[in-house]
Amino acid sequence: MTQIPHADKGMVCPLHRVDMSKVCHNCPLWIMVRGKHPQSNEDVDGWNCALAWLPVLMIENSQQQRSTGAAVESFRNEMTKANQSSNEALGAMIALAAPLGNGRPLIPGR
């Protein structure tokens, strides 16, 4: 099993109100985060309280949501173009077929 590091001395845990180095290694909120910092793009690899990681993770979440929104908008624009092309083609087919029916429905029984 991996040894969970202790917090540095001097910081006070907001939940337990004691030095973090005495309680954090046993706390379920003491987590490790690896990745890139969303603002500086520096590598992040360390242990800290989940409460301390919240602002960084919320910034990353916002960036991902903006990216997803842009992808959805792009997809919507492509689908709108495809639907418009389909409607124009269908309209042209109907216009070409109209004289063939001589006023009668092209599909019998309709």
C-alpha positions in Angstrom: 0.0 0.0 0.0 1.2 3.5 -0.9 2.2 5.7 2.0 0.0 8.9 2.0 2.1 11.9 2.8 1.3 14.3 5.6 0.4 17.9 5.1 3.0 20.6 5.9 3.0 21.9 9.4 1.5 25.3 10.2 -1.7 25.1 8.2 -4.9 24.6 10.3 -7.6 22.2 9.0 -10.9 24.1 8.7 -12.8 20.9 9.7 -10.8 19.6 12.6 -9.3 22.9 13.7 -5.9 21.4 14.4 -2.6 21.4 12.5 -3.2 19.7 9.1 0.0 17.6 9.5 -1.7 15.8 12.3 -5.0 14.9 10.7 -4.9 15.2 6.9 -3.2 11.9 6.1 -6.3 10.2 7.7 -8.9 12.4 6.2 -11.0 11.2 3.2 -10.7 14.8 1.7 -6.9 14.5 1.5 -6.5 13.7 -2.2 -3.9 13.6 -4.9 -4.3 15.5 -8.1 -2.2 14.9 -11.3 -2.5 16.9 -14.5 -2.1 20.4 -15.8 -3.0 23.6 -14.0 -5.8 25.2 -16.0 -4.4 28.7 -15.7 -0.7 28.3 -15.9 -0.5 25.0 -17.8 2.2 23.8 -15.3 2.3 20.2 -14.3 0.4 19.5 -11.0 1.3 16.4 -9.0 0.6 16.6 -5.3 -1.5 16.0 -2.3 -3.8 18.6 -0.8 -7.2 18.9 0.8 -10.1 18.6 -1.6 -11.4 21.9 -0.4 -8.2 23.5 -1.5 -8.4 21.8 -4.9 -11.9 23.1 -5.5 -11.1 26.4 -7.2 -8.6 24.8 -9.6 -11.0 22.0 -10.5 -13.9 24.5 -10.9 -11.8 26.5 -13.4 -11.0 23.4 -15.3 -14.6 22.3 -15.3 -15.6 25.7 -16.7 -13.1 25.4 -19.5 -14.3 22.0 -20.4 -17.9 23.2 -20.5 -17.0 26.1 -22.9 -15.3 23.5 -25.1 -18.3 21.3 -25.1 -20.6 24.2 -25.8 -18.5 25.2 -28.8 -18.5 21.6 -30.2 -22.3 21.4 -29.8 -22.8 24.7 -31.6 -20.5 23.5 -34.4 -22.5 20.3 -34.7 -25.8 22.2 -34.7 -24.6 24.5 -37.5 -23.6 21.5 -39.6 -26.9 19.8 -39.0 -28.7 23.0 -40.0 -26.8 23.1 -43.3 -27.6 19.4 -44.0 -31.3 19.9 -43.2 -31.5 22.9 -45.4 -29.8 21.0 -48.3 -32.2 18.1 -47.8 -35.2 20.4 -47.8 -34.0 22.1 -51.0 -33.5 18.8 -52.7 -36.9 17.5 -51.7 -38.5 20.8 -52.9 -36.8 20.4 -56.3 -37.9 16.8 -56.6 -41.5 17.8 -55.8 -41.4 20.6 -58.3 -40.1 18.2 -61.0 -42.7 15.6 -60.2 -45.7 17.9 -60.1 -46.3 18.1 -63.9 -46.1 14.3 -64.2 -49.2 13.8 -62.0 -51.5 16.1 -64.1 -53.2 17.3 -61.0 -53.7 13.8 -59.6 -51.7 12.4 -56.7 -48.6 10.5 -57.7 -49.2 7.9 -55.0 -52.4 6.0 -55.7 -54.9 6.1 -52.9 -53.9 9.5 -51.6 
